[in-house]
Protein backbone atom coordinates (compact mmCIF):
# COMPACT_ATOMS: atom_id res chain seq x y z
CA UNK A 1 0.00 0.00 0.00
CA UNK A 2 1.43 3.34 -1.02
CA UNK A 3 2.33 5.58 1.89
CA UNK A 4 0.41 8.83 2.14
CA UNK A 5 2.54 11.95 1.51
CA UNK A 6 2.93 14.01 4.66
CA UNK A 7 2.34 17.74 4.34
CA UNK A 8 3.05 20.41 6.95
CA UNK A 9 1.31 23.76 6.52
CA UNK A 10 2.57 26.66 8.63
CA UNK A 11 -0.16 29.23 9.24
CA UNK A 12 -3.84 28.63 9.99
CA UNK A 13 -5.32 31.71 8.32
CA UNK A 14 -7.57 31.37 5.32
CA UNK A 15 -4.63 30.72 2.95
CA UNK A 16 -3.00 28.05 5.12
CA UNK A 17 -6.34 26.43 5.94
CA UNK A 18 -7.26 26.32 2.24
CA UNK A 19 -3.96 24.69 1.27
CA UNK A 20 -4.29 22.17 4.10
CA UNK A 21 -7.93 21.41 3.27
CA UNK A 22 -7.12 20.85 -0.40
CA UNK A 23 -4.12 18.62 0.42
CA UNK A 24 -6.35 16.52 2.66
CA UNK A 25 -8.85 16.19 -0.19
CA UNK A 26 -6.03 14.87 -2.40
CA UNK A 27 -5.20 12.13 0.10
CA UNK A 28 -2.29 13.61 2.03
CA UNK A 29 -1.57 13.31 5.73
CA UNK A 30 -1.75 16.94 6.88
CA UNK A 31 -0.40 18.80 9.90
CA UNK A 32 -1.17 22.50 10.40
CA UNK A 33 1.09 24.52 12.71
CA UNK A 34 -0.04 27.83 14.20
CA UNK A 35 2.12 29.94 16.48
CA UNK A 36 -0.59 32.30 17.72
CA UNK A 37 -4.34 32.27 17.10
CA UNK A 38 -6.17 29.62 15.07
CA UNK A 39 -7.81 31.26 12.08
CA UNK A 40 -4.82 33.52 11.53
CA UNK A 41 -3.85 37.02 12.60
CA UNK A 42 -4.48 38.69 9.23
CA UNK A 43 -7.66 36.69 8.54
CA UNK A 44 -9.21 37.63 11.88
CA UNK A 45 -8.68 41.33 11.16
CA UNK A 46 -9.59 41.30 7.47
CA UNK A 47 -12.51 43.11 5.85
CA UNK A 48 -13.05 40.03 3.71
CA UNK A 49 -14.16 41.50 0.37
CA UNK A 50 -14.27 38.80 -2.32
CA UNK A 51 -13.71 40.45 -5.70
CA UNK A 52 -11.71 40.78 -8.90
CA UNK A 53 -12.49 44.48 -9.38
CA UNK A 54 -8.93 45.67 -8.96
CA UNK A 55 -6.01 43.98 -10.69
CA UNK A 56 -2.99 45.77 -12.10
CA UNK A 57 -2.21 43.21 -14.81
CA UNK A 58 -4.23 40.87 -17.07
CA UNK A 59 -2.59 37.85 -15.40
CA UNK A 60 -3.60 39.04 -11.95
CA UNK A 61 -7.16 39.70 -13.13
CA UNK A 62 -7.43 36.17 -14.55
CA UNK A 63 -6.24 34.73 -11.24
CA UNK A 64 -8.62 36.82 -9.15
CA UNK A 65 -11.58 36.27 -11.46
CA UNK A 66 -11.05 32.50 -11.36
CA UNK A 67 -10.70 32.77 -7.58
CA UNK A 68 -14.11 34.42 -7.16
CA UNK A 69 -15.71 31.51 -9.02
CA UNK A 70 -13.73 28.98 -6.94
CA UNK A 71 -14.94 30.65 -3.74
CA UNK A 72 -18.55 30.54 -4.91
CA UNK A 73 -18.16 26.80 -5.62
CA UNK A 74 -16.75 26.16 -2.14
CA UNK A 75 -20.31 26.08 -0.75
CA UNK A 76 -20.67 22.62 -2.34
CA UNK A 77 -18.03 21.28 0.07
CA UNK A 78 -18.50 23.39 3.20
CA UNK A 79 -21.51 25.06 4.81
CA UNK A 80 -20.46 28.72 4.90
CA UNK A 81 -23.91 30.31 5.20
CA UNK A 82 -22.98 31.94 8.52
CA UNK A 83 -19.66 33.37 7.33
CA UNK A 84 -19.98 34.21 3.60
CA UNK A 85 -22.57 36.38 1.83
CA UNK A 86 -22.93 36.85 -1.92
CA UNK A 87 -24.76 40.17 -2.18
CA UNK A 88 -22.64 42.05 -4.71
CA UNK A 89 -20.82 45.36 -4.29
CA UNK A 90 -21.65 49.02 -4.78
CA UNK A 91 -18.41 50.97 -5.36
CA UNK A 92 -17.86 54.72 -5.39
CA UNK A 93 -14.45 55.27 -3.84
CA UNK A 94 -13.85 57.57 -6.82
CA UNK A 95 -16.32 59.67 -8.77
CA UNK A 96 -16.66 61.40 -12.14
CA UNK A 97 -14.09 60.45 -14.78
CA UNK A 98 -12.18 58.14 -12.43
CA UNK A 99 -15.30 56.12 -11.66
CA UNK A 100 -16.22 55.89 -15.34
CA UNK A 101 -12.68 54.73 -16.17
CA UNK A 102 -12.90 52.00 -13.55
CA UNK A 103 -16.24 50.91 -15.02
CA UNK A 104 -14.93 50.85 -18.59
CA UNK A 105 -11.88 48.85 -17.45
CA UNK A 106 -14.13 46.23 -15.87
CA UNK A 107 -16.34 45.98 -18.96
CA UNK A 108 -13.31 45.71 -21.22
CA UNK A 109 -12.08 42.74 -19.18
CA UNK A 110 -15.46 41.04 -19.46
CA UNK A 111 -16.26 41.52 -15.77
CA UNK A 112 -19.96 41.70 -14.98
CA UNK A 113 -20.67 45.27 -13.86
CA UNK A 114 -23.35 47.92 -14.20
CA UNK A 115 -23.19 51.68 -13.76
CA UNK A 116 -26.04 52.81 -11.50
CA UNK A 117 -27.53 56.29 -11.14
CA UNK A 118 -28.68 57.85 -7.87
CA UNK A 119 -32.24 56.52 -8.09
CA UNK A 120 -31.04 52.99 -8.85
CA UNK A 121 -28.63 53.10 -5.90
CA UNK A 122 -31.39 54.31 -3.58
CA UNK A 123 -33.65 51.52 -4.79
CA UNK A 124 -31.01 48.92 -3.93
CA UNK A 125 -30.03 50.55 -0.63
CA UNK A 126 -33.13 52.30 0.84
CA UNK A 127 -31.35 52.92 4.17
CA UNK A 128 -28.50 54.78 2.49
CA UNK A 129 -28.83 58.46 3.39
CA UNK A 130 -25.72 59.84 1.67
CA UNK A 131 -26.44 58.57 -1.84
CA UNK A 132 -23.79 59.24 -4.53
CA UNK A 133 -24.64 60.36 -8.07
CA UNK A 134 -23.19 57.15 -9.51
CA UNK A 135 -21.83 53.81 -8.34
CA UNK A 136 -20.54 50.64 -9.96
CA UNK A 137 -22.57 47.53 -9.17
CA UNK A 138 -20.73 44.20 -9.40
CA UNK A 139 -23.31 41.49 -8.66
CA UNK A 140 -21.11 38.39 -8.39
CA UNK A 141 -18.92 39.67 -5.58
CA UNK A 142 -19.27 38.84 -1.92
CA UNK A 143 -17.73 39.09 1.51
CA UNK A 144 -16.44 36.59 4.06
CA UNK A 145 -15.54 36.48 7.70
CA UNK A 146 -12.17 35.02 6.80
CA UNK A 147 -11.18 33.56 10.15
CA UNK A 148 -14.52 31.71 10.40
CA UNK A 149 -14.02 30.25 6.93
CA UNK A 150 -10.53 29.13 7.95
CA UNK A 151 -11.83 27.56 11.17
CA UNK A 152 -14.56 25.72 9.25
CA UNK A 153 -11.90 24.17 6.99
CA UNK A 154 -9.68 23.29 9.94
CA UNK A 155 -12.61 21.68 11.75
CA UNK A 156 -13.30 19.39 8.78
CA UNK A 157 -9.59 18.63 8.50
CA UNK A 158 -9.41 17.63 12.18
CA UNK A 159 -12.55 15.49 11.91
CA UNK A 160 -11.08 13.66 8.92
CA UNK A 161 -7.80 12.75 10.56
CA UNK A 162 -5.65 15.84 9.99
CA UNK A 163 -3.79 17.48 12.85
CA UNK A 164 -3.92 21.12 13.93
CA UNK A 165 -1.32 22.21 16.49
CA UNK A 166 -1.82 25.60 18.12
CA UNK A 167 0.96 27.47 19.93
CA UNK A 168 3.68 25.81 17.85
CA UNK A 169 6.52 27.90 16.45
CA UNK A 170 8.42 26.92 13.31
CA UNK A 171 12.14 27.41 13.89
CA UNK A 172 13.87 25.80 10.95
CA UNK A 173 13.75 23.70 7.80
CA UNK A 174 15.83 20.54 7.46
CA UNK A 175 16.96 19.52 3.99
CA UNK A 176 19.38 16.97 2.52
CA UNK A 177 20.89 17.57 -0.92
CA UNK A 178 18.41 20.38 -1.43
CA UNK A 179 15.34 18.29 -0.58
CA UNK A 180 13.11 18.82 2.48
CA UNK A 181 12.81 15.97 4.98
CA UNK A 182 11.57 17.67 8.18
CA UNK A 183 10.85 20.90 10.00
CA UNK A 184 12.18 21.96 13.38
CA UNK A 185 9.67 23.46 15.83
CA UNK A 186 9.75 24.53 19.46
CA UNK A 187 8.02 21.24 20.33
CA UNK A 188 10.41 19.06 18.35
CA UNK A 189 11.15 17.77 14.86
CA UNK A 190 8.29 16.88 12.49
CA UNK A 191 9.14 14.76 9.46
CA UNK A 192 7.37 15.65 6.22
CA UNK A 193 7.52 15.38 2.45
CA UNK A 194 6.11 18.82 1.65
CA UNK A 195 5.98 22.13 3.48
CA UNK A 196 3.89 25.20 2.75
CA UNK A 197 4.71 28.51 4.42
CA UNK A 198 1.45 30.45 4.60
CA UNK A 199 2.78 32.81 7.22
CA UNK A 200 1.48 36.10 5.86
CA UNK A 201 3.27 39.15 7.18
CA UNK A 202 5.82 36.92 8.93
CA UNK A 203 7.11 35.58 5.59
CA UNK A 204 10.05 37.96 5.87
CA UNK A 205 11.25 36.25 9.05
CA UNK A 206 14.47 34.20 8.91
CA UNK A 207 14.34 30.42 9.46
CA UNK A 208 17.28 28.15 10.28
CA UNK A 209 18.34 26.06 7.30
CA UNK A 210 16.29 28.17 4.90
CA UNK A 211 18.30 30.94 3.29
CA UNK A 212 15.35 32.64 1.61
CA UNK A 213 13.10 35.43 2.82
CA UNK A 214 10.34 37.27 1.06
CA UNK A 215 10.73 41.05 0.73
CA UNK A 216 7.54 42.64 2.04
CA UNK A 217 5.88 46.05 2.30
CA UNK A 218 3.24 45.13 4.86
CA UNK A 219 0.51 47.67 5.61
CA UNK A 220 -1.67 48.17 8.64
CA UNK A 221 -5.43 48.51 8.45
CA UNK A 222 -8.24 49.19 10.90
CA UNK A 223 -11.33 46.98 11.16
CA UNK A 224 -14.23 47.69 13.52
CA UNK A 225 -17.01 45.26 14.35
CA UNK A 226 -20.33 46.55 15.72
CA UNK A 227 -23.08 44.98 17.78
CA UNK A 228 -25.90 43.34 15.75
CA UNK A 229 -28.44 45.55 13.97
CA UNK A 230 -31.69 44.84 12.15
CA UNK A 231 -31.26 44.33 8.39
CA UNK A 232 -29.77 47.59 7.19
CA UNK A 233 -27.75 47.20 3.98
CA UNK A 234 -27.88 44.75 1.09
CA UNK A 235 -24.40 44.94 -0.47
CA UNK A 236 -20.75 45.47 0.30
CA UNK A 237 -20.47 49.26 0.22
CA UNK A 238 -17.16 50.73 -0.91
CA UNK A 239 -17.72 54.46 -0.46
CA UNK A 240 -15.55 57.54 -0.87
CA UNK A 241 -14.29 57.57 2.72
CA UNK A 242 -15.20 54.25 4.39
CA UNK A 243 -16.19 50.71 3.49
CA UNK A 244 -18.68 48.53 5.32
CA UNK A 245 -20.79 45.38 5.07
CA UNK A 246 -23.44 43.64 7.15
CA UNK A 247 -22.74 40.09 8.23
CA UNK A 248 -25.15 37.18 8.53
CA UNK A 249 -25.54 37.81 12.29
CA UNK A 250 -26.50 41.47 11.75
CA UNK A 251 -23.16 42.95 12.84
CA UNK A 252 -21.41 45.51 10.67
CA UNK A 253 -17.76 45.23 9.67
CA UNK A 254 -16.32 48.67 8.96
CA UNK A 255 -12.91 49.86 7.81
CA UNK A 256 -10.88 52.54 6.09
CA UNK A 257 -11.02 52.59 2.27
CA UNK A 258 -8.49 50.20 0.73
CA UNK A 259 -6.50 52.85 -1.10
CA UNK A 260 -6.01 54.85 2.07
CA UNK A 261 -3.18 54.66 4.58
CA UNK A 262 -3.80 54.09 8.26
CA UNK A 263 -3.41 57.33 10.21
CA UNK A 264 -0.57 56.41 12.57
CA UNK A 265 -0.97 59.64 14.52
CA UNK A 266 -4.36 58.53 15.89
CA UNK A 267 -4.91 55.99 18.64
CA UNK A 268 -7.06 53.01 17.65
CA UNK A 269 -10.09 54.04 19.71
CA UNK A 270 -10.15 57.56 18.23
CA UNK A 271 -9.75 56.22 14.71
CA UNK A 272 -12.51 53.67 15.25
CA UNK A 273 -14.82 56.38 16.56
CA UNK A 274 -14.08 58.49 13.48
CA UNK A 275 -14.71 55.58 11.09
CA UNK A 276 -18.03 54.72 12.77
CA UNK A 277 -19.08 58.38 12.68
CA UNK A 278 -18.44 58.50 8.93
CA UNK A 279 -20.47 55.32 8.52
CA UNK A 280 -23.40 56.56 10.59
CA UNK A 281 -23.59 59.74 8.50
CA UNK A 282 -24.22 57.62 5.42
CA UNK A 283 -27.10 55.63 6.89
CA UNK A 284 -30.61 56.24 8.18
CA UNK A 285 -30.07 54.62 11.56
CA UNK A 286 -32.63 53.92 14.25
CA UNK A 287 -29.92 53.15 16.81
CA UNK A 288 -26.30 54.03 17.48
CA UNK A 289 -23.41 52.01 16.06
CA UNK A 290 -21.75 50.33 19.04
CA UNK A 291 -18.24 48.91 18.51
CA UNK A 292 -17.65 45.46 19.99
CA UNK A 293 -14.22 44.85 18.47
CA UNK A 294 -11.47 47.17 17.24
CA UNK A 295 -8.57 45.58 15.41
CA UNK A 296 -5.49 46.99 13.75
CA UNK A 297 -4.18 44.20 11.58
CA UNK A 298 -1.18 43.87 9.33
CA UNK A 299 -1.94 43.17 5.68
CA UNK A 300 0.73 40.89 4.20
CA UNK A 301 1.87 42.58 0.99
CA UNK A 302 4.88 41.26 -1.02
CA UNK A 303 7.21 44.03 -2.17
CA UNK A 304 5.84 44.17 -5.72
CA UNK A 305 2.21 43.93 -4.56
CA UNK A 306 1.52 40.58 -6.23
CA UNK A 307 0.95 37.08 -4.78
CA UNK A 308 3.88 34.76 -4.20
CA UNK A 309 2.86 31.15 -4.78
CA UNK A 310 4.90 28.02 -5.48
CA UNK A 311 8.04 26.05 -4.74
CA UNK A 312 11.11 27.93 -3.54
CA UNK A 313 14.09 27.51 -5.82
CA UNK A 314 16.85 25.42 -4.25
CA UNK A 315 14.55 23.89 -1.62
CA UNK A 316 12.72 20.92 -3.11
CA UNK A 317 9.46 20.33 -1.31
CA UNK A 318 9.23 23.81 0.28
CA UNK A 319 6.42 26.02 -0.98
CA UNK A 320 5.24 29.50 -0.14
CA UNK A 321 1.78 31.09 -0.38
CA UNK A 322 1.71 34.74 0.67
CA UNK A 323 -0.49 37.53 -0.66
CA UNK A 324 -2.77 40.42 0.04
CA UNK A 325 -6.26 39.78 -1.26
CA UNK A 326 -5.76 36.48 0.51
CA UNK A 327 -9.47 36.17 1.23
CA UNK A 328 -10.44 36.33 -2.45
CA UNK A 329 -7.62 34.06 -3.60
CA UNK A 330 -7.58 31.47 -0.81
CA UNK A 331 -9.81 28.64 -2.08
CA UNK A 332 -8.34 28.70 -5.60
CA UNK A 333 -4.74 29.03 -4.41
CA UNK A 334 -5.33 26.16 -1.99
CA UNK A 335 -6.59 23.92 -4.79
CA UNK A 336 -3.89 24.88 -7.31
CA UNK A 337 -1.00 24.65 -4.86
CA UNK A 338 -2.17 21.34 -3.40
CA UNK A 339 -2.41 19.93 -6.92
CA UNK A 340 1.09 21.18 -7.66
CA UNK A 341 2.52 19.73 -4.46
CA UNK A 342 0.88 16.31 -4.69
CA UNK A 343 0.13 15.75 -8.37
CA UNK A 344 2.94 17.89 -9.85
CA UNK A 345 0.45 19.65 -12.12
CA UNK A 346 1.27 23.32 -12.54
CA UNK A 347 -1.42 25.84 -13.41
CA UNK A 348 -0.70 28.59 -15.96
CA UNK A 349 -2.69 30.91 -13.68
CA UNK A 350 0.26 30.90 -11.27
CA UNK A 351 3.00 31.43 -13.84
CA UNK A 352 3.50 35.15 -13.13
CA UNK A 353 3.48 34.72 -9.36
CA UNK A 354 6.34 32.34 -8.65
CA UNK A 355 8.82 32.93 -5.78
CA UNK A 356 11.81 32.75 -8.14
CA UNK A 357 11.02 36.21 -9.54
CA UNK A 358 12.83 37.60 -6.49
CA UNK A 359 16.00 35.59 -7.17
CA UNK A 360 16.39 36.15 -10.94
C-alpha positions in Angstrom: 0.0 0.0 0.0 1.4 3.3 -1.0 2.3 5.6 1.9 0.4 8.8 2.1 2.5 11.9 1.5 2.9 14.0 4.7 2.3 17.7 4.3 3.1 20.4 6.9 1.3 23.8 6.5 2.6 26.7 8.6 -0.2 29.2 9.2 -3.8 28.6 10.0 -5.3 31.7 8.3 -7.6 31.4 5.3 -4.6 30.7 2.9 -3.0 28.0 5.1 -6.3 26.4 5.9 -7.3 26.3 2.2 -4.0 24.7 1.3 -4.3 22.2 4.1 -7.9 21.4 3.3 -7.1 20.9 -0.4 -4.1 18.6 0.4 -6.4 16.5 2.7 -8.9 16.2 -0.2 -6.0 14.9 -2.4 -5.2 12.1 0.1 -2.3 13.6 2.0 -1.6 13.3 5.7 -1.7 16.9 6.9 -0.4 18.8 9.9 -1.2 22.5 10.4 1.1 24.5 12.7 0.0 27.8 14.2 2.1 29.9 16.5 -0.6 32.3 17.7 -4.3 32.3 17.1 -6.2 29.6 15.1 -7.8 31.3 12.1 -4.8 33.5 11.5 -3.9 37.0 12.6 -4.5 38.7 9.2 -7.7 36.7 8.5 -9.2 37.6 11.9 -8.7 41.3 11.2 -9.6 41.3 7.5 -12.5 43.1 5.8 -13.1 40.0 3.7 -14.2 41.5 0.4 -14.3 38.8 -2.3 -13.7 40.4 -5.7 -11.7 40.8 -8.9 -12.5 44.5 -9.4 -8.9 45.7 -9.0 -6.0 44.0 -10.7 -3.0 45.8 -12.1 -2.2 43.2 -14.8 -4.2 40.9 -17.1 -2.6 37.8 -15.4 -3.6 39.0 -11.9 -7.2 39.7 -13.1 -7.4 36.2 -14.5 -6.2 34.7 -11.2 -8.6 36.8 -9.2 -11.6 36.3 -11.5 -11.0 32.5 -11.4 -10.7 32.8 -7.6 -14.1 34.4 -7.2 -15.7 31.5 -9.0 -13.7 29.0 -6.9 -14.9 30.6 -3.7 -18.6 30.5 -4.9 -18.2 26.8 -5.6 -16.8 26.2 -2.1 -20.3 26.1 -0.8 -20.7 22.6 -2.3 -18.0 21.3 0.1 -18.5 23.4 3.2 -21.5 25.1 4.8 -20.5 28.7 4.9 -23.9 30.3 5.2 -23.0 31.9 8.5 -19.7 33.4 7.3 -20.0 34.2 3.6 -22.6 36.4 1.8 -22.9 36.8 -1.9 -24.8 40.2 -2.2 -22.6 42.0 -4.7 -20.8 45.4 -4.3 -21.6 49.0 -4.8 -18.4 51.0 -5.4 -17.9 54.7 -5.4 -14.4 55.3 -3.8 -13.9 57.6 -6.8 -16.3 59.7 -8.8 -16.7 61.4 -12.1 -14.1 60.5 -14.8 -12.2 58.1 -12.4 -15.3 56.1 -11.7 -16.2 55.9 -15.3 -12.7 54.7 -16.2 -12.9 52.0 -13.6 -16.2 50.9 -15.0 -14.9 50.8 -18.6 -11.9 48.8 -17.5 -14.1 46.2 -15.9 -16.3 46.0 -19.0 -13.3 45.7 -21.2 -12.1 42.7 -19.2 -15.5 41.0 -19.5 -16.3 41.5 -15.8 -20.0 41.7 -15.0 -20.7 45.3 -13.9 -23.4 47.9 -14.2 -23.2 51.7 -13.8 -26.0 52.8 -11.5 -27.5 56.3 -11.1 -28.7 57.8 -7.9 -32.2 56.5 -8.1 -31.0 53.0 -8.8 -28.6 53.1 -5.9 -31.4 54.3 -3.6 -33.7 51.5 -4.8 -31.0 48.9 -3.9 -30.0 50.6 -0.6 -33.1 52.3 0.8 -31.3 52.9 4.2 -28.5 54.8 2.5 -28.8 58.5 3.4 -25.7 59.8 1.7 -26.4 58.6 -1.8 -23.8 59.2 -4.5 -24.6 60.4 -8.1 -23.2 57.1 -9.5 -21.8 53.8 -8.3 -20.5 50.6 -10.0 -22.6 47.5 -9.2 -20.7 44.2 -9.4 -23.3 41.5 -8.7 -21.1 38.4 -8.4 -18.9 39.7 -5.6 -19.3 38.8 -1.9 -17.7 39.1 1.5 -16.4 36.6 4.1 -15.5 36.5 7.7 -12.2 35.0 6.8 -11.2 33.6 10.2 -14.5 31.7 10.4 -14.0 30.3 6.9 -10.5 29.1 8.0 -11.8 27.6 11.2 -14.6 25.7 9.2 -11.9 24.2 7.0 -9.7 23.3 9.9 -12.6 21.7 11.7 -13.3 19.4 8.8 -9.6 18.6 8.5 -9.4 17.6 12.2 -12.6 15.5 11.9 -11.1 13.7 8.9 -7.8 12.8 10.6 -5.7 15.8 10.0 -3.8 17.5 12.8 -3.9 21.1 13.9 -1.3 22.2 16.5 -1.8 25.6 18.1 1.0 27.5 19.9 3.7 25.8 17.9 6.5 27.9 16.4 8.4 26.9 13.3 12.1 27.4 13.9 13.9 25.8 10.9 13.7 23.7 7.8 15.8 20.5 7.5 17.0 19.5 4.0 19.4 17.0 2.5 20.9 17.6 -0.9 18.4 20.4 -1.4 15.3 18.3 -0.6 13.1 18.8 2.5 12.8 16.0 5.0 11.6 17.7 8.2 10.9 20.9 10.0 12.2 22.0 13.4 9.7 23.5 15.8 9.8 24.5 19.5 8.0 21.2 20.3 10.4 19.1 18.3 11.1 17.8 14.9 8.3 16.9 12.5 9.1 14.8 9.5 7.4 15.6 6.2 7.5 15.4 2.4 6.1 18.8 1.6 6.0 22.1 3.5 3.9 25.2 2.7 4.7 28.5 4.4 1.4 30.4 4.6 2.8 32.8 7.2 1.5 36.1 5.9 3.3 39.2 7.2 5.8 36.9 8.9 7.1 35.6 5.6 10.0 38.0 5.9 11.3 36.2 9.1 14.5 34.2 8.9 14.3 30.4 9.5 17.3 28.1 10.3 18.3 26.1 7.3 16.3 28.2 4.9 18.3 30.9 3.3 15.3 32.6 1.6 13.1 35.4 2.8 10.3 37.3 1.1 10.7 41.0 0.7 7.5 42.6 2.0 5.9 46.1 2.3 3.2 45.1 4.9 0.5 47.7 5.6 -1.7 48.2 8.6 -5.4 48.5 8.5 -8.2 49.2 10.9 -11.3 47.0 11.2 -14.2 47.7 13.5 -17.0 45.3 14.3 -20.3 46.5 15.7 -23.1 45.0 17.8 -25.9 43.3 15.7 -28.4 45.6 14.0 -31.7 44.8 12.2 -31.3 44.3 8.4 -29.8 47.6 7.2 -27.8 47.2 4.0 -27.9 44.8 1.1 -24.4 44.9 -0.5 -20.7 45.5 0.3 -20.5 49.3 0.2 -17.2 50.7 -0.9 -17.7 54.5 -0.5 -15.6 57.5 -0.9 -14.3 57.6 2.7 -15.2 54.3 4.4 -16.2 50.7 3.5 -18.7 48.5 5.3 -20.8 45.4 5.1 -23.4 43.6 7.1 -22.7 40.1 8.2 -25.1 37.2 8.5 -25.5 37.8 12.3 -26.5 41.5 11.7 -23.2 42.9 12.8 -21.4 45.5 10.7 -17.8 45.2 9.7 -16.3 48.7 9.0 -12.9 49.9 7.8 -10.9 52.5 6.1 -11.0 52.6 2.3 -8.5 50.2 0.7 -6.5 52.9 -1.1 -6.0 54.9 2.1 -3.2 54.7 4.6 -3.8 54.1 8.3 -3.4 57.3 10.2 -0.6 56.4 12.6 -1.0 59.6 14.5 -4.4 58.5 15.9 -4.9 56.0 18.6 -7.1 53.0 17.7 -10.1 54.0 19.7 -10.2 57.6 18.2 -9.7 56.2 14.7 -12.5 53.7 15.3 -14.8 56.4 16.6 -14.1 58.5 13.5 -14.7 55.6 11.1 -18.0 54.7 12.8 -19.1 58.4 12.7 -18.4 58.5 8.9 -20.5 55.3 8.5 -23.4 56.6 10.6 -23.6 59.7 8.5 -24.2 57.6 5.4 -27.1 55.6 6.9 -30.6 56.2 8.2 -30.1 54.6 11.6 -32.6 53.9 14.3 -29.9 53.1 16.8 -26.3 54.0 17.5 -23.4 52.0 16.1 -21.7 50.3 19.0 -18.2 48.9 18.5 -17.7 45.5 20.0 -14.2 44.8 18.5 -11.5 47.2 17.2 -8.6 45.6 15.4 -5.5 47.0 13.8 -4.2 44.2 11.6 -1.2 43.9 9.3 -1.9 43.2 5.7 0.7 40.9 4.2 1.9 42.6 1.0 4.9 41.3 -1.0 7.2 44.0 -2.2 5.8 44.2 -5.7 2.2 43.9 -4.6 1.5 40.6 -6.2 0.9 37.1 -4.8 3.9 34.8 -4.2 2.9 31.1 -4.8 4.9 28.0 -5.5 8.0 26.1 -4.7 11.1 27.9 -3.5 14.1 27.5 -5.8 16.8 25.4 -4.3 14.6 23.9 -1.6 12.7 20.9 -3.1 9.5 20.3 -1.3 9.2 23.8 0.3 6.4 26.0 -1.0 5.2 29.5 -0.1 1.8 31.1 -0.4 1.7 34.7 0.7 -0.5 37.5 -0.7 -2.8 40.4 0.0 -6.3 39.8 -1.3 -5.8 36.5 0.5 -9.5 36.2 1.2 -10.4 36.3 -2.4 -7.6 34.1 -3.6 -7.6 31.5 -0.8 -9.8 28.6 -2.1 -8.3 28.7 -5.6 -4.7 29.0 -4.4 -5.3 26.2 -2.0 -6.6 23.9 -4.8 -3.9 24.9 -7.3 -1.0 24.7 -4.9 -2.2 21.3 -3.4 -2.4 19.9 -6.9 1.1 21.2 -7.7 2.5 19.7 -4.5 0.9 16.3 -4.7 0.1 15.7 -8.4 2.9 17.9 -9.8 0.5 19.7 -12.1 1.3 23.3 -12.5 -1.4 25.8 -13.4 -0.7 28.6 -16.0 -2.7 30.9 -13.7 0.3 30.9 -11.3 3.0 31.4 -13.8 3.5 35.1 -13.1 3.5 34.7 -9.4 6.3 32.3 -8.7 8.8 32.9 -5.8 11.8 32.7 -8.1 11.0 36.2 -9.5 12.8 37.6 -6.5 16.0 35.6 -7.2 16.4 36.1 -10.9 
